[in-house]
Amino acid sequence: MSDSGYAKDVIVIGGGPAGYAAAIYAVRAGRSTLLIEGLQPGGQLTTTTEVENYPGFANPITGPELMTAMKEQALRVGTEFVNDVVESVDLSKRPFKVRVGKGEIEAKTLIIATGAEAKYLGLESEQTFRGRGVSACATCDGFFYRDLKVAVIGGGDTAAEEAIYLTNHASEVFLVHRRDELRASKIMSRRVADHPKITMKWNRVLDEVVGNDSGVTGVRLKDPRTDEIEELATDGVFIAIGHQPNTNFLDGQLKTDDAGYLITAPDSTQTSVEGVFASGDVQDSVYRQAVTAAGTGAMAGIEASRFLEEQG
Amino acid sequence: MSELIETGTDANFDEIVRGSDVPVLVDFWAPWCGPCRMVGPVLEEVAAEYAGKAKVVKVNVDENTVVAGSMGIRSIPTVALFHNGKLTDTLVGARPKQDFTAALDETLAGILPN
């Protein structure tokens, strides 16, 4: 037994499509593989409804169903699962050390697949009313807005999807965007434009969330061109302005770009530390799809296995 | 579900939560809420570790709109801590276990001074 006899060949951090795919490939390459699922097993897909663009499913499958199937597949091939949260890692030498709530685990290689999470604007009022009218998850919280009015902040696909989903519950949905055109795909933009319950608020940013002891009562919007203020009475506000990668636990030990996404070598998942690989949304600010996450996950699983082979 | 976790409803909430002798963590959840799935197993562990000192009650907001509405719950998962019939803490969103145990420990420290 070598010095690192107690170390796992591969530890995958993150339970989303990138992590599950990485584990499936590493295990099938004969590597002892442990996957730490984190706070949200299944990842962002667990908060989506129907997934219409994951190849292989002629009929739409729901996000949670897809993720349950991926997890079962990873389990079946022999991945060891830990239901815990990574607090910190030590990448200064191999084997790498991974600290979780229940203790410390060692790994010869690491695959970071911690994904990204919804970003908030950073307003104080946003924090004050979080869970009392401010949300970043329409599928979680839309239920509470039956026949009420809500605002969605953002202009990308996520914002468009959230707005459309919320029309199932709310009486009226205001979609607030800082420009006069959505960034969302053409098909989503058209669905929003054609929807009788959605009212566009072009050229507006969220200036402050307004509320009282019982929660949100409205939003104060600002026209960034004129600084003109407008108040809108709503019972909730959904923030859908994008995502930020989950890298806090790395404490700067891996190189990131200005937005915080992990930098990987061209055509590879290799990070700035040898033996550490990254896949999925934590290193991808461009595509951010379940299928691209699974794709880079597979790459990371293969590359980790090859690295172990080269190390002997 | 663990036997240690009780099921709260609109009908029994006053009795098993507000009327409890020990602090109660109330997990407001729904079957369609992805992040809620994470909180369930964490609270089962908490229920086991704090057996006799505190308890955990799960309330399905889909079926029990009155109690969720009266508490102004507008986001799930939300975990509320009750002690002596009063709401003492509210934790919104999926959280690590230590957030729940810290809230309980703080409340228990107030009850059982050493």
Chai-1 contact restraints between the chains, C-beta under 6 A:
chainA,res_idxA,chainB,res_idxB,connection_type,confidence,min_distance_angstrom,max_distance_angstrom,comment,restraint_id
A,L39,B,A94,contact,1.0,0.0,6.0,A-B,restraint_1
A,Q40,B,P35,contact,1.0,0.0,6.0,A-B,restraint_2
A,Q40,B,M38,contact,1.0,0.0,6.0,A-B,restraint_3
A,Q40,B,A94,contact,1.0,0.0,6.0,A-B,restraint_4
A,T46,B,G34,contact,1.0,0.0,6.0,A-B,restraint_5
A,T47,B,G34,contact,1.0,0.0,6.0,A-B,restraint_6
A,P64,B,G34,contact,1.0,0.0,6.0,A-B,restraint_7
A,V85,B,P96,contact,1.0,0.0,6.0,A-B,restraint_8
A,G131,B,S75,contact,1.0,0.0,6.0,A-B,restraint_9
A,G131,B,V92,contact,1.0,0.0,6.0,A-B,restraint_10
A,R132,B,R74,contact,1.0,0.0,6.0,A-B,restraint_11
A,G133,B,R74,contact,1.0,0.0,6.0,A-B,restraint_12
A,S135,B,S75,contact,1.0,0.0,6.0,A-B,restraint_13
A,C140,B,C33,contact,1.0,0.0,6.0,A-B,restraint_14
A,C140,B,I76,contact,1.0,0.0,6.0,A-B,restraint_15
A,D141,B,S75,contact,1.0,0.0,6.0,A-B,restraint_16
A,F144,B,R74,contact,1.0,0.0,6.0,A-B,restraint_17
A,S214,B,G72,contact,1.0,0.0,6.0,A-B,restraint_18
A,G215,B,G72,contact,1.0,0.0,6.0,A-B,restraint_19
